[in-house]
Amino acid sequence: MNPLSEIGKFLIAAGLFMVAAGIIMVFLPKLPFIGRLPGDIVIKRGNFTFYFPIATSIILSVVLTIIFSIFRK
């Protein structure tokens, strides 16, 4: 195959990924349940806030695993 063809395919895939990431960044704060699930740890003390989204991370991992397994086949 032509090496420029491979580079072109990579650039198209990278561009689509960046568009998808941008759309997610714009609309993610508007989703009410992301980051506020039971199981997410939030500790607020004075001017310090510690946030660790355990439940959100697990759900995101499961969803991405399903999506990637569908596209792999």
VMD Tcl script that draws the C-alpha trace (Angstrom):
set ca {
  {0.00 0.00 0.00}
  {0.93 3.59 -0.41}
  {2.48 5.02 2.78}
  {0.62 8.28 2.28}
  {-2.64 6.34 2.31}
  {-1.79 4.91 5.73}
  {-0.87 8.34 7.08}
  {-4.11 9.76 5.69}
  {-6.16 7.06 7.43}
  {-4.37 7.76 10.70}
  {-5.00 11.50 10.40}
  {-8.69 10.94 9.69}
  {-9.00 8.63 12.72}
  {-7.12 11.11 14.93}
  {-9.35 13.94 13.73}
  {-12.52 11.98 14.45}
  {-11.21 11.13 17.91}
  {-10.48 14.80 18.61}
  {-13.95 15.85 17.43}
  {-15.55 13.20 19.65}
  {-13.42 14.31 22.62}
  {-14.44 17.93 22.02}
  {-18.12 17.06 21.88}
  {-17.81 15.07 25.09}
  {-16.06 17.97 26.83}
  {-18.82 20.38 25.78}
  {-21.79 18.22 26.78}
  {-20.37 16.22 29.74}
  {-21.00 18.94 32.38}
  {-24.67 19.03 31.33}
  {-25.20 15.35 32.20}
  {-26.58 15.32 35.75}
  {-25.38 11.89 36.86}
  {-21.76 11.84 35.66}
  {-19.45 12.42 38.62}
  {-22.21 12.36 41.23}
  {-22.92 8.65 41.51}
  {-23.16 6.76 44.78}
  {-19.69 5.38 45.39}
  {-17.84 8.51 44.28}
  {-15.71 9.85 47.12}
  {-15.82 13.59 47.89}
  {-14.05 15.01 50.94}
  {-14.38 18.75 51.62}
  {-12.42 20.35 54.46}
  {-11.88 24.06 54.58}
  {-10.34 25.17 51.32}
  {-9.35 21.60 50.31}
  {-11.52 19.27 48.21}
  {-10.55 15.69 47.38}
  {-12.62 14.00 44.67}
  {-12.20 10.37 43.56}
  {-14.93 9.10 41.17}
  {-14.76 5.33 41.78}
  {-18.27 4.43 40.58}
  {-18.07 6.74 37.58}
  {-14.72 5.22 36.60}
  {-16.08 1.67 36.81}
  {-19.15 2.48 34.70}
  {-17.04 4.35 32.13}
  {-14.64 1.41 31.94}
  {-17.47 -1.07 31.33}
  {-19.06 1.12 28.65}
  {-15.75 1.67 26.83}
  {-14.94 -2.05 27.01}
  {-18.27 -2.89 25.38}
  {-17.82 -0.23 22.69}
  {-14.27 -1.33 21.85}
  {-15.23 -5.02 21.77}
  {-18.03 -4.21 19.29}
  {-15.67 -2.29 16.98}
  {-12.90 -4.92 17.21}
  {-15.02 -7.59 15.53}
}
mol new
graphics top color blue
foreach p $ca { graphics top sphere $p radius 0.5 }
foreach p [lrange $ca 0 end-1] q [lrange $ca 1 end] { graphics top cylinder $p $q radius 0.2 }
display resetview
